[in-house]
Amino acid sequence: MKWDRGFADIEKAGVLVLGFFDGLHRGHCQVLDEAFRLAADWQCPCELLTLYPHPDLTSGQSDVAYLTTYREKWTLFQSRYPAGRFRFLRFDRTVMATPPDRFLRWLLDCFSPRGICVGEDFRFGYRAAGDTGFLRFWGAEHGVGVTVLPPVLLGGAAISSSRIRECLRSGNAEEAARLLGYPYQVFGRVRSGRRIGRTLGFPTINLYPSSRKLLPRDGVYRGEVLGEEVASPALVYVGTRPTLGSGGRRVVEAYLRGKPIGDLYGKRLSVAFHGFIRGEMVFRSLEDLRIRILQDLQALERYLHYTGGMLHYNLNIYNDGGVVSIGLNQRKETGDYYFFQNSRH
């Protein structure tokens, strides 16, 4: 697996895949699967060229939130396509102002691709003037095969990153998982908090994700905490803890159903969101909060009872059968990140 930022050591790509690929959802995987099929047929390498940061940030829109940070995106790609190459192109004002034909000339000079694969909604060049029709015409002129994949439909509508964001902002974690092909996850290092949960009898782990990472709607979810040393159903909270007067930055907290959490401080874990239980509430007292947490736990336990003690989701980008838990870990020796998976059938 090769991950590059910059272009000091470019190797010629047989098949080049272009796009932002936020979330690496099922529609993205259709494009990538076809690109790797072509690369296998032609016995040549395949490389994904993606952008960072999001083009909307460069154009002045400050409300963009990522489904996957660039580290998470690379790690998802690595897990599914270990033989592929992955390269980031920094999207700055120079790239933004590049006309479509000049951008394609640069691709040809740098990568000499035999084929290019994109999704149907792919746009490029200054003011997004380049589209798939332009790309096909250019490819025919320069002897580069262009493959355009149609969107994957679910529920009569195309799967897209924006549709997934809408699901998460409304708290619909189950629909987001169906669109992604895996449960939405937030990654971070466990930090010590004010330990209010401990005083209530519900010690929690606290994660403070990147401010650019999209967090689901504030409230309580049934979820799962995943790491090298833990894979446990959990009651998950997202919000600013208004009852405690915390305010400010949103936090992700998870209670691991009575499991000890002392050894998890400082560990890098992922929290997966499987289903919405309730929205944010403000309580008159800590005792009222404690009673509500007990009710939330009962809702989680009822769900686990009726599903045989497992958190189900219907689709997974790694496995067509069974239940697969995925999480992000970091190798101590090299500092590299990788996804692991626990299969349960």
N, C-alpha and C positions, 0 to 999 in steps of 0.2 A: 504494500500500500504506500503510495507516494502522496505527500501533501506539500504544496509549494505556495509561498506568497512571493510575488515578484517574478521576474522572467530571466534570471541569470543563467539558469540551467535547463532551458526548454528542450524537450525531446519532441520529435515529430510525432503528431498524433494521427492514427489512422482514422478514428472516429472521434469527433468532438461534440460534446453535449453542452448546450448553452441554456442558461436560465438562472433565476434567483433561488428557486427550490426551497423556500421557507417552509419548514415542517417535514420535508421529504415525504409528502403524503402519497396516497395511492395513485393519483394522477401523475405525479413526478416519477414514480417507480415504473409506470408504463413506458414513459419516454426513455428512462435509463435501461430498462430491460431490453427494449428494442435496440438501443445503441450497443449494448454488450452482445446481443445476438448477432448484429452485423459485424462487430469486431471479431467475434469467434469465427464467423463464416469467412471473413477476409484474412484471418490470422494476423491481426494487427492490434496495437494498443488502443485503449479507449480512455478519454480524459474528460472530466467535467470541469468546465470553466464557469465559475460563478462570481458574483459581485459581493463586495462589502464596502461601506455600509449599504443599507437599503437606498436605492435611488431617490426615494421621496425625502430622505433626510438631507441629501445634498441639495435638493431643490427647495428646501426651507420648511418642509412639513415636519414638525417636531413631535407629532403624536403617533409615530410608527412604533409598533411593538412587535418583537420577533416571536414566532412560534419556536424557533431554534436559534440560539446564538451561533456564531460561526464555528465555535468549538464543537457544539452539539451536532451541528449539521455535518461537519466532517466525520464525527464519530459514527453517526448513523450511516453515512455513506460507506465508511470503512467496514462496518459490520455486515452490510448487505453485499457490497462489491469490493471484496478485499484485493482483487487483482487490478482495480482501476486506479487512475491517477486523478488527483483533486487539486485544483489551482484556484486561488482567489485573485481577482482583478480588483484593485482598489478603485471604487467609483468616485472620482473627484470631478472637479469642474472641467478639467481638460477632457476626460472621457465623456462627460455629459455633453460637451460641445462638439464632439466628433461626428461628422456626417455619416450616414449609414454606409455609403460606398467606401469611405476611407477606413471605417471600422472593419469591414470585411476584407479589405486589402491587407490590413494589419494582421488579421487572423491567418490569411493565406501565407503571408511572408513568414510569420512566426511558427505556425504549426503544420503547414502543408497538409491539411486534412483531406482524406479521401472521401469522407462523408461527414455530414453535420446533422444532428438530431435535435429537434426542438418541439415544444408544445404548440398547439394551435394559436394560443394567445401571445406568443413571443413577440416582443417589440424591442427595437434597438436603435441606436444612433440619436442624433440631436432631435430633441422634442419627440422622441419615439417615432420618428418618421419611417423607419424601416419596419416592415412586417414580413410575414411568411411568403407573401407573393413576391416581394422584392428579393427575398433570400433565394427563392426557387429560381427566379430569373437569373440572378447573379451566379448561382451554382451551375446552371446549364451553360452559361458563358465560359466558366472557368474549369469545367470538368469535375466539379465537386457534387457528389450526390447529396441531396437534401431530403430528409425524412421528417414530415410534420405529423405528429400524433394528435388525434382528436382528444377532447377531454373525456375523462372517465365520469360516467353519470351515476348518481345514486339518488333515489327518490325523485327522479325526473329532472334533476339539476346537476350541473357540472360540479365536481369536487374542485375546490380552490382554497388557497390559503385564506382569502378574505372570508369565505363561508365558514371556515373552521374558527377564525377569530370571532365571528359573530356568535357561533355556538358557545364558545368559552365565555364570552362577555355576558351571555344570558344564563350561564350556569349549566348548559346542556353538555356535560362531559361525556355522556354516552354517545350522543350523535357525533361529537368531535372525534371520539375513538373510532367510530365507524368510518369517518371520512379519512382520518389519518392512516388507519390500518393498525394502530397501536394506541394504548392509552396515553393521553397527554401527560407530560412529566415536567417537573421543575427540579432543577439540580442546584446543589449548593453545599457548603460546608456547615456542619452543625455548630451553632454558637450557643453560648450560655445566655439565658434571658433573665428576667426578674424572678423566675421560679414561682410565679403565682399559681401555675397549674399544679405544682408539687404541693402547695399548701391546700389546694382544693382536693387533693387525692388523685390528680390526673397529670403526672409529669409528662411534659412534651419536649420534643426536639424543635428547634427554631432554625429556619432557613431564611436568608435574606438574599433573594436572587438579584441578578443584574436589573437595573432600572429599565433597561430596554427589553427585558423578557416579559412577555404577556402573561399576566396572572388571570385565572378565571374569576368570575363574579365573586364578590365578597360573600362569605357564608361558610357552611359546614358541608363536607363531602365524605362519602365512603371512599377510601383510597388504599394505598399500599406504599410502604416504605421499603426501599431496595438498596442493598449495598453488599459488599463482599461478605459481611458477617451477619447480615440480617435480610430477611424477606418476610414481611409481616403485614397482614391487613391492619389498617389504621383509620382512626377518625381524624380528618384533616380540616383545619381551619385556615381561611384566607381573609385577611382584613387588617384593620388598624387598631383593633382591640379598644373600641370606644368606651366599654364599661370600665376599663382600667385607666381611662384618661390618657392613653398612650398617644393617639393621633399620629399624624405624619406618615412615615414610610409604612407600606404594607408588608406584612410578614406572612410566612407560611409556617404553621405549627401542626405537629402530628402527634397523636397519642397512640402508642403501639399496643393497645389492649393488655395492659398490665406487664408488658415486658420491661426489664430494666434498661435504662438509657444511659447510665453513667459512662459506659465504655464507648458511646457513640460521639461524645463531644470531640470536635476537631476532625471527624470523619467526613468524607465527601459522600453524600447520599442523594438518591432521587426520590421524589414523592410523586406517585402516579394518582391521577384523578379518575375515579371510575363511575361516580354517580353523585348527584346533588341531593342533599338532605333538607337544608333550609337556608334562608338568607341571613344576612347580618341582623343582629338584634342588640338592643341596649338594655341592660338589666339594672334594676334598682339596687341590687346588692350582690356581693360575691356568692351568697347562699342561693339566690335565684339563678345565678350563672351555673353553680354546681348542679342544681336540680335539672337545668336544661341540658347540661352535658350528659347526665345520666340518661335522659330521654333520647338524646342523639346516639349514645352508645347502644341503647336498646334497638334503635332503628338499624344500626349496623349489624348487631347480632342477629336480628330477624332475617336480614338479607343473607348473611352468611349461613344461617340455618337452612334456609330454603334453597340455597345454591350448593349445599354440601361443603361449606367451609371455604369456598374459593370465590375470588373476584373474577367474574366472567366478562370478557368482551369478545365480540363476534369475529373480528378479523385481526390478522397480524402480518406485518410485512416479512417476517422471517419464517412463518410456519402456518400451513393451511389447516392444521388440526391441533386439538388440544388447547391448553391454556398456557401462555408463555408470559412470564414476567421479565421485563427488561429494565436494566439500570445502568448507570454510568459510574465507572470507577477510574481510579488513577493509579498507574504503576509507580511504586516507590522508587524503583531503580532508574527509570528513565523520565518520569514525569508525564508520560503519554496517557491519554484518556482512552477508554475503550468501553463498549457496551458488553454486558454479560446478559445471559438469559437463563431462566429456570423454567424448564418445561414440565407441565403437569397434565396428564391425560386422564 
